[in-house]
């Protein structure tokens, strides 16, 4: 890929590619262009006069990327020189006309201080998360599309002691462990060519990562058959592992994983799957993209164990909304008063956790 050639092909979108506040650029037709900026959509004037001009633009971008639409699917999925992801879908698959999405990744990595300033979490949650990571809990980072779960997972990865060996596995490389961590191996799945050659799946990578002597296994997002390998890894000595998953609430995390495991291993009894999950996971952090454009950690839940044939969850922290002010959601991150049972595991690692964190205000 010639970076200069790619950026030249993208020149009609240059003002938005250069704007650090723009997280996504979306084209749903030659006259429907908009961006996501600070959590909200904003319509833009189009640089194209007709669909033919838009198709010329797309063809130029595809040529610069050395990619052509799949002959059977009319789709392109690739990475830009700045590590942003670009996805293009063409007719007849895209019924209303060509569609293009550029998902941008900030040059500047967010810090916990940034997220506190944005109102995504508070100091108490950061202190608690640090103890959980240092205490080698197995953590699930859950949320919907665009909720910011990858950003939080990246920050959790940064809390790992710098002398530990980290192996990350991703479908599209977004995680960026800090430069202070020298023992980092990053793996990314590969779609292969149009003939199906060169395919490397997430499950292939997870299975191989377990042979690479990781102190910590970090999965960018679990979305398929690799779920069973991740669960089993967390049950067989790979403590301190973390992964992200698309889910609508902490309970939905378990339901989605059950479905993924069932597709990969349909003969595995459901009760056994639930028992494995109950033993594997310690903590589920659930984040939402809210109606005012903000992203907040809404619930922090402990996976307690089994109760009958169900996995038992209990909330440790919740975000309590109190109203709106200047179009922004107001509220507090509050402890529920529940003392997590995994504190013994954290304390055994020599990590102190102030009990005041769990005292309701």
C-alpha positions in Angstrom: 0.0 0.0 0.0 1.3 3.4 -1.0 0.3 5.8 1.9 0.7 8.9 -0.2 -1.4 7.5 -3.0 -4.1 6.4 -0.6 -4.3 9.8 1.1 -4.4 11.6 -2.3 -7.4 9.4 -3.3 -9.1 10.3 0.0 -8.5 14.1 -0.6 -12.2 15.0 -0.9 -12.5 13.9 2.8 -9.3 15.4 4.0 -10.8 18.1 6.3 -12.6 15.3 8.2 -9.6 12.9 8.1 -7.5 15.7 9.7 -10.1 16.6 12.4 -9.2 14.8 15.7 -12.8 15.1 16.9 -14.2 13.1 14.0 -14.5 9.4 14.9 -16.4 8.2 11.9 -17.0 9.4 8.3 -20.0 7.9 6.6 -21.3 8.0 3.0 -24.7 6.6 2.2 -24.9 8.0 -1.3 -23.4 10.8 -3.2 -25.7 13.3 -1.5 -25.7 11.8 2.0 -22.4 12.4 3.8 -22.1 12.8 7.6 -19.6 12.3 10.4 -19.7 11.3 14.0 -18.2 14.1 16.1 -18.1 14.0 19.9 -20.7 11.2 20.0 -23.2 12.8 17.6 -23.9 12.7 13.9 -23.4 15.8 11.8 -24.6 16.2 8.2 -22.0 17.6 5.7 -22.1 19.3 2.3 -21.3 16.7 -0.4 -18.2 17.0 -2.6 -19.9 14.8 -5.2 -22.3 16.0 -7.9 -23.7 12.6 -8.8 -23.3 8.9 -8.1 -20.8 8.6 -11.0 -18.4 10.9 -9.2 -18.8 9.0 -6.0 -18.0 5.7 -7.9 -14.9 7.3 -9.4 -13.8 8.3 -5.9 -14.4 4.8 -4.6 -12.6 3.2 -7.5 -9.6 5.5 -6.9 -9.5 4.6 -3.2 -9.8 0.9 -4.0 -7.0 1.1 -6.5 -4.8 3.0 -4.0 -5.4 0.3 -1.4 -4.6 -2.4 -4.0 -8.0 -3.9 -3.3 -11.0 -4.5 -5.5 -14.6 -5.4 -4.6 -15.1 -9.1 -4.0 -16.5 -10.5 -7.2 -19.4 -12.2 -5.4 -20.0 -9.8 -2.5 -19.1 -6.4 -3.9 -17.4 -5.4 -0.6 -14.0 -4.0 0.5 -12.7 -4.0 4.0 -9.3 -2.7 4.6 -7.0 -0.5 6.8 -5.8 3.0 5.9 -2.2 4.2 6.5 -3.3 6.0 9.7 -4.7 2.6 11.0 -8.3 3.7 10.4 -10.6 1.0 9.0 -12.5 1.5 5.8 -15.5 -0.5 4.6 -17.2 -0.1 1.2 -20.3 -1.9 0.0 -21.5 -1.5 -3.6 -24.7 -2.3 -5.6 -26.4 -4.6 -6.0 -25.6 -5.6 -2.4 -26.1 -2.0 -1.3 -29.6 -1.5 -2.6 -29.7 2.3 -2.3 -26.3 3.0 -3.8 -22.6 2.8 -2.7 -21.9 3.0 1.0 -18.6 3.9 2.7 -17.6 4.0 6.3 -14.2 5.1 7.7 -13.8 4.3 11.4 -11.0 6.5 12.6 -8.7 5.8 15.5 -7.4 8.7 17.5 -3.7 9.5 17.2 -3.7 10.4 20.9 -4.6 7.6 23.1 -7.2 8.3 25.8 -6.2 8.1 29.4 -8.3 7.3 32.5 -8.1 11.1 33.3 -9.7 11.8 29.9 -12.6 9.4 30.6 -13.1 10.9 34.1 -13.3 14.3 32.4 -15.8 13.0 29.9 -17.9 11.6 32.7 -17.4 8.0 31.5 -16.3 6.8 34.9 -14.9 8.2 38.2 -11.8 7.9 40.3 -13.3 5.1 42.5 -13.9 2.9 39.4 -10.4 3.5 38.2 -9.0 2.5 41.6 -11.2 -0.6 41.6 -10.2 -1.6 38.0 -6.5 -1.2 38.8 -6.9 -3.6 41.7 -8.8 -6.1 39.6 -6.1 -6.1 36.8 -3.2 -6.3 39.3 -5.1 -9.0 41.1 -5.3 -11.0 37.9 -9.1 -11.2 37.6 -10.6 -12.4 34.3 -12.5 -9.4 33.0 -15.1 -9.1 30.3 -15.6 -5.6 28.7 -19.1 -5.4 27.2 -21.1 -2.8 25.3 -22.9 -2.0 22.1 -21.4 -0.8 18.9 -19.6 2.6 19.4 -20.0 2.4 23.2 -16.2 2.8 23.7 -15.6 -0.7 25.1 -12.3 -1.0 23.1 -11.0 2.2 24.5 -11.6 1.0 28.1 -10.2 -2.4 27.3 -7.1 -0.7 26.0 -6.7 1.3 29.2 -7.2 -1.8 31.3 -4.4 -3.5 29.3 -2.2 -0.5 30.2 -2.7 -1.4 33.9 -0.9 -4.7 33.5 2.6 -4.6 35.1 5.1 -3.7 32.3 7.3 -6.8 32.9 4.5 -9.3 31.9 4.2 -10.9 28.5 1.0 -9.8 26.7 -0.5 -11.4 23.6 -3.3 -9.5 21.9 -5.7 -11.2 19.4 -7.9 -9.0 17.2 -10.1 -9.2 14.2 -9.0 -5.6 13.3 -6.0 -4.2 15.3 -7.3 -1.4 17.5 -5.6 -2.1 20.9 -2.4 -0.3 21.5 -0.6 -1.3 24.7 1.6 1.5 26.0 5.3 1.7 25.0 6.3 1.0 28.6 5.2 -2.6 28.0 8.1 -4.3 26.1 6.9 -7.9 26.0 3.9 -7.5 23.7 2.9 -9.7 20.7 0.0 -8.5 18.6 -2.0 -10.9 16.3 -4.6 -10.0 13.7 -6.9 -12.3 11.8 -6.7 -12.4 8.0 -9.7 -12.7 5.6 -7.7 -14.4 2.8 -8.1 -13.7 -0.9 -11.1 -14.1 -3.1 -10.3 -17.8 -3.6 -10.3 -18.4 0.2 -6.6 -18.8 0.5 -4.7 -17.3 3.4 -7.6 -17.2 5.8 -6.5 -17.0 9.5 -9.5 -17.0 11.8 -9.8 -15.6 15.3 -10.1 -19.1 16.6 -6.8 -20.0 14.9 -5.1 -17.1 16.6 -6.5 -17.7 20.0 -5.4 -21.4 19.9 -2.0 -20.4 18.7 -1.7 -17.5 21.3 -2.1 -20.1 24.1 1.1 -21.7 22.8 3.0 -18.4 23.0 3.4 -18.4 26.8 1.2 -15.4 27.5 1.1 -13.9 31.0 -2.0 -12.1 29.8 -4.3 -13.0 26.9 -6.2 -10.0 25.5 -8.9 -10.5 22.9 -10.1 -7.4 21.1 -13.6 -8.8 20.6 -15.0 -12.3 20.9 -17.7 -12.8 18.2 -17.5 -16.4 17.1 -16.2 -19.9 17.7 -13.1 -18.6 19.5 -15.4 -18.1 22.6 -15.0 -21.7 23.7 -11.2 -21.4 23.5 -11.2 -18.2 25.5 -13.5 -19.7 28.2 -11.3 -22.8 28.5 -8.1 -20.7 28.6 -9.5 -18.7 31.5 -10.3 -22.0 33.2 -6.8 -23.5 32.7 -4.4 -21.1 34.3 -4.5 -18.0 32.1 -5.7 -15.7 34.9 -5.8 -12.0 34.2 -7.1 -12.4 30.7 -9.5 -9.9 29.2 -11.8 -9.6 26.2 -14.5 -7.4 24.7 -17.9 -8.5 23.5 -20.9 -6.9 21.9 -23.8 -7.1 24.4 -26.8 -5.2 25.7 -26.2 -5.8 29.4 -24.1 -8.1 31.7 -26.7 -10.9 31.5 -26.7 -10.7 27.7 -22.9 -11.3 27.7 -23.6 -14.9 29.0 -26.4 -15.5 26.5 -24.3 -14.3 23.5 -21.4 -16.5 24.6 -23.7 -19.5 25.0 -24.8 -19.0 21.3 -21.2 -18.7 20.1 -20.2 -21.9 21.9 -23.2 -23.7 20.6 -22.3 -22.9 17.0 -18.7 -24.0 17.6 -19.4 -27.1 19.7 -23.1 -28.0 19.3 -22.7 -31.3 21.3 -21.5 -29.5 24.4 -24.3 -29.5 27.0 -25.6 -26.0 27.9 -25.2 -26.6 31.7 -21.5 -27.5 31.1 -21.1 -24.3 29.1 -22.6 -22.2 32.0 -20.5 -23.9 34.6 -17.3 -23.2 32.6 -18.3 -19.5 32.2 -19.1 -19.2 35.9 -15.7 -20.6 36.7 -13.9 -18.6 34.0 -15.1 -15.0 34.5 -14.7 -12.8 37.6 -15.9 -9.4 36.4 -18.2 -7.9 33.7 -17.8 -4.2 32.9 -20.8 -2.9 30.9 -20.6 0.4 29.0 -23.3 2.2 27.0 -23.4 4.9 24.3 -26.2 7.1 25.7 -28.8 9.3 24.0 -26.8 12.5 24.6 -23.8 11.1 22.8 -21.8 10.3 26.0 -20.3 6.9 26.8 -20.5 5.7 30.4 -19.7 2.6 32.4 -23.3 1.7 33.5 -22.7 -1.4 35.5 -19.9 -3.4 37.0 -21.0 -6.9 37.9 -19.3 -9.8 39.6 -19.8 -13.3 38.2 -20.4 -15.1 41.5 -20.9 -18.7 40.4 -23.8 -21.1 39.7 -27.2 -21.0 41.4 -29.1 -24.1 40.2 -28.6 -24.1 36.4 -28.1 -20.3 36.1 -25.0 -18.2 36.3 -25.3 -15.8 39.2 -24.4 -12.1 38.7 -24.4 -9.3 41.3 -23.8 -5.6 40.6 -21.0 -3.9 42.5 -21.3 -0.5 40.9 -24.1 1.2 38.9 -24.5 4.6 37.2 -27.6 6.3 38.6 -29.0 8.9 36.3 -30.3 12.0 38.0 -31.5 14.2 35.1 -30.4 16.4 32.2 -28.4 19.6 32.2 -27.6 21.6 29.0 -28.5 18.5 26.9 -26.1 16.2 28.9 -27.1 13.3 31.1 -26.2 13.9 34.8 -25.7 11.2 37.4 -23.4 9.4 39.8 -21.4 6.2 39.8 -22.5 4.5 43.0 -21.5 1.3 44.8 -24.4 -1.1 45.5 -23.0 -2.0 48.9 -22.2 -5.5 47.7 -18.7 -6.8 48.7 -17.3 -8.9 45.8 -16.4 -12.4 46.7 -13.2 -12.2 44.5 -11.6 -9.8 47.0 -9.9 -12.8 48.5 -8.2 -13.5 45.2 -7.1 -9.9 44.8 -5.7 -9.8 48.4 -3.9 -13.0 47.8 -2.0 -11.2 45.0 -0.8 -8.7 47.5 -3.1 -5.9 46.2 -4.9 -3.7 48.7 -8.5 -2.7 48.1 -10.1 0.0 50.3 -13.4 -1.3 51.7 -14.6 2.3 51.4 -15.0 1.8 47.7 -18.0 -0.4 48.3 -19.8 1.8 50.9 -23.0 3.4 49.5 -23.0 7.1 49.6 
